[in-house]
Amino acid sequence: MFSYNGEKHGLRKRINQKDYTRRLQEFFDHFLKGAPAPEWMEKGIPYLQREKEKEKYRVADEEPKYRD
């Protein structure tokens, strides 16, 4: 089950939308394509660490994709 702090029925925060999309991709990759289960699926994420978990992906999104 996915639960996001401060969100009700729909995801309004962009960081939560990206996190949800990434986790759905990993979920289907695991169950439909046989990819290894990601750590969050096997161990879960404690309530107090949810925001910190998303921050590591925010930094990756902010890096430039193309370098000169």
N, C-alpha and C positions, 0 to 999 in steps of 0.2 A: 504494500500500500504506500502511496506517495502522499506525504503531508508536508505542506510548506508553511512556515511561521508567518502569520500576518495575512495569509491568503484564504479566501473562503472557497467558493465553488469554482471560480475561474482563476487562472494565473494572470495577474496584471503586471507584475514586475518582470522586466526583460530577463534578468539573471535567472529567475525561477523558470521561465519559459525555456531558456536554453538548457538548464539543468534537466528539466523534465524530458526534453527531446533527446538529450544525450543518454539518459537512463533508459528510455524506451528503446533506443537503438541497441544499447548493450543487452537489454532484456531479450529482444527478438534475435539478435545475433547468437546469444547463448542457446535459446530454446529451439530456434529454427535452423541455424547454421552450424551448431555444435561448437561454437567458440567457448573458451573457458569462462566460467562465471566470474564477473568482476567482484572485487573485495566487498563492495557495499551490499551486494546481493547475498553473499555468504555470511557476513558478520553483522550487517546493518550499520547504521550511523546513529550514535547517541544524540539525543535531543540538543544538548548544548554544543555539539560540534557541527551541526548542520550548516550554519552560515560559513564557518571556516572551510568546510568541504567545498562549498561553491566558490569561494574566493580563489582557490587555486586554478579554477577554470576561467575566472574573470581575467586574470593576468594573462593567460594564454590567448584569450580573445583580443586583448588590447595590443599585443605585439604585432608589428607590421608583417603582412604576409609576403610582401615583395621587398627585396633589398637591392639597392643599386650597387 
